[in-house]
Amino acid sequence: MAQCTAPSQGHRTASGRANCPACSNRGYSSYSNPSYYYPGYSSTATSNRVSSSTSSKKSFRKGSTVSLSATEYTTLKPVHEQSVKQAETYPDKRDLFLCHAWDDRAGAAKELHDALENLGVSVWFSEKDIELGRSLTRSIDKGLKNSRIGIILVTPSFYKRVDAAGIAEQELSALLRSDRVIPIVHETTYEELAEMSPLLAARSGLNTEGSSFEDVAEKLAEAVLVD
């Protein structure tokens, strides 16, 4: 019986197979041999490369390690563009103004504030920026004026404060007049938010469901910090 002259991986060319005394009479085409391949090639590797290129991370800052999904990138891109414009015109302004319910000041709002400041984001936060004896309304007005972007921490407590027409409702009204605002939905849903404020719910934002405040803060920092 004739012996195959090819290496163990099979023939590399059609002519090599045709000239082989063992393989030339088997009756299949040059590309049908399962052992025919190029070294280092595999369909799985090709598939992974395609998948990697189509799902590659998106970010705004050069050298960033933050990975944004396509939806998050679309959501935060206008915020980043506004941050860049604002930074060029108003370099001394805070990166963010944090609007929150009074009941969240020592809980969720502080947690988000701390996570942001740990990343180098400057945040106007009533708990640290309103001095004793100062007018609450006037201080908030100055905070809004001296911040580039506004974020609204939407929680069940926030709904109650807005319904009561308190300070949170005034902050919300002021921020809605701006195109530089993003809602952060926490322990609630966009459907519930739409019932309270259709205008705010129409703004693209972030959700803490399945994420920590640290994760949300990283994405916000990616959008508002300017290289």
C-alpha positions in Angstrom: 0.0 0.0 0.0 1.3 3.4 -1.0 2.5 5.7 1.9 1.5 9.4 2.2 4.5 11.7 1.5 3.0 14.7 3.5 3.8 15.7 7.1 1.4 14.7 9.7 -0.7 17.9 9.2 -1.5 17.0 5.6 -0.5 18.5 2.2 -0.1 22.3 2.0 -0.8 22.5 -1.8 -3.1 20.9 -4.3 -0.1 19.9 -6.4 1.5 18.1 -3.5 -1.6 16.1 -2.9 -1.9 15.3 -6.6 1.6 14.0 -6.7 1.3 11.9 -3.6 0.9 8.1 -4.4 -1.4 7.6 -1.4 -3.7 10.6 -1.8 -3.9 11.4 -5.5 -6.6 8.8 -6.2 -9.0 9.5 -3.2 -11.3 11.5 -5.3 -11.9 14.6 -3.1 -11.1 18.2 -3.9 -7.9 20.0 -2.7 -9.8 22.0 -0.1 -11.9 19.2 1.4 -9.3 17.4 3.4 -10.1 18.1 7.1 -6.3 18.1 7.9 -5.6 20.9 5.4 -4.7 24.1 7.1 -2.2 26.9 7.5 -0.1 27.0 10.6 -1.4 29.3 13.2 -4.8 29.7 11.6 -8.2 28.6 13.0 -11.7 29.7 12.4 -12.1 30.2 16.2 -9.2 32.7 16.3 -10.7 34.6 13.3 -14.1 34.6 15.0 -12.5 36.0 18.2 -10.7 38.7 16.3 -13.9 39.8 14.6 -15.8 39.7 17.9 -13.1 41.7 19.6 -13.0 44.4 17.0 -16.8 44.8 17.0 -17.0 44.9 20.8 -13.9 46.9 21.6 -14.2 49.2 24.5 -15.3 52.8 24.0 -13.9 55.7 25.9 -13.4 59.5 25.7 -10.0 60.1 27.2 -6.7 59.1 25.8 -5.2 56.1 27.6 -8.4 55.5 29.5 -9.0 52.0 31.0 -12.8 52.6 31.4 -14.9 50.5 29.1 -18.3 51.9 28.0 -21.0 49.9 26.2 -22.3 51.4 23.0 -25.4 52.6 24.8 -23.4 54.2 27.6 -21.1 55.8 25.1 -24.1 57.3 23.2 -25.6 58.5 26.5 -22.4 60.1 27.8 -21.0 61.6 24.6 -23.1 64.8 24.7 -22.1 65.2 28.4 -18.4 64.8 27.5 -18.8 67.3 24.6 -20.4 69.9 27.0 -17.8 69.2 29.6 -15.0 70.0 27.1 -16.7 73.2 26.0 -17.4 74.3 29.5 -13.9 73.6 30.6 -12.5 75.8 27.8 -14.7 78.7 28.8 -15.0 78.2 32.5 -11.9 76.3 33.7 -12.6 77.1 37.4 -16.0 75.6 37.6 -16.7 72.3 39.4 -17.1 69.2 37.2 -20.5 68.2 38.6 -23.4 69.5 40.6 -25.0 66.7 42.6 -28.8 67.2 43.0 -30.3 64.8 45.6 -33.0 64.3 48.1 -32.4 65.6 51.6 -33.0 62.1 53.0 -30.2 60.7 50.8 -27.6 63.2 52.0 -25.9 60.7 54.4 -26.5 57.6 52.3 -26.7 57.2 48.6 -25.8 60.8 47.7 -22.7 60.7 49.9 -21.7 57.4 48.5 -21.9 58.6 45.0 -20.1 61.9 45.9 -17.2 60.1 47.6 -16.8 57.6 44.7 -16.6 60.6 42.3 -14.1 62.6 44.3 -11.9 59.5 44.8 -11.5 59.6 41.0 -10.6 63.2 41.0 -14.0 64.6 40.0 -14.8 67.9 41.7 -18.4 67.8 42.9 -20.7 70.5 44.4 -22.4 68.7 47.2 -24.7 70.5 49.7 -23.5 68.5 52.7 -20.0 70.1 52.4 -20.6 73.2 50.4 -23.4 75.0 52.3 -21.9 76.8 55.3 -23.8 77.3 58.5 -25.8 80.5 58.5 -25.8 80.8 54.7 -29.0 80.9 52.6 -29.7 77.4 51.4 -31.4 78.6 48.2 -28.7 81.2 47.4 -26.0 78.7 48.0 -27.6 76.1 45.7 -28.1 78.8 43.1 -24.3 79.6 43.2 -23.5 75.9 43.1 -25.6 75.4 39.9 -24.0 78.5 38.4 -20.4 77.3 39.2 -20.8 73.7 37.9 -20.4 72.5 34.4 -22.7 69.5 34.4 -25.6 68.5 36.7 -26.4 65.0 37.8 -29.7 64.1 39.5 -29.7 61.2 41.9 -33.2 59.8 41.4 -34.4 57.6 44.3 -37.7 56.9 46.0 -36.8 59.7 48.5 -36.3 62.1 45.6 -39.8 61.5 44.4 -41.2 62.4 47.8 -39.2 65.6 48.0 -40.2 66.7 44.5 -43.9 66.0 45.3 -43.5 68.1 48.4 -42.2 71.0 46.2 -39.1 71.3 48.3 -35.5 72.3 47.5 -35.1 69.2 45.3 -38.0 70.3 43.1 -36.3 73.7 42.7 -33.0 72.1 41.7 -34.7 69.8 39.3 -36.5 72.7 37.6 -33.3 74.6 37.2 -31.4 71.7 35.8 -34.2 70.8 33.4 -33.7 74.2 31.8 -30.2 73.2 31.0 -29.0 70.7 28.4 -26.2 69.7 30.8 -28.0 67.3 33.0 -28.0 63.5 33.5 -30.2 61.4 35.7 -28.7 58.6 37.9 -31.5 56.1 38.6 -31.0 54.3 41.9 -33.5 51.8 43.5 -36.2 52.8 41.1 -36.9 52.6 37.4 -37.2 54.9 34.4 -40.9 53.9 34.2 -41.5 55.3 37.7 -39.4 58.3 36.8 -41.5 59.0 33.8 -44.6 59.2 36.0 -42.9 61.9 38.1 -41.0 63.8 35.5 -41.5 62.9 31.8 -38.9 65.6 30.9 -36.2 64.1 33.1 -37.0 60.6 32.0 -36.5 61.7 28.4 -32.9 62.4 29.2 -30.5 59.6 28.7 -28.8 58.5 32.0 -27.2 55.8 34.0 -28.7 53.1 36.3 -27.2 51.5 39.4 -29.1 48.3 38.8 -26.5 45.6 38.7 -23.7 48.2 39.3 -22.1 49.8 42.2 -21.7 53.6 42.7 -18.0 53.0 42.0 -18.9 51.7 38.6 -21.3 54.6 37.9 -18.7 57.1 39.1 -16.0 55.7 36.8 -18.3 56.2 33.8 -19.2 59.7 34.9 -15.6 60.6 35.5 -14.8 59.3 32.0 -17.4 61.8 30.6 -16.7 64.9 32.6 -12.9 64.8 33.2 -11.0 66.7 30.5 -7.5 65.7 29.5 
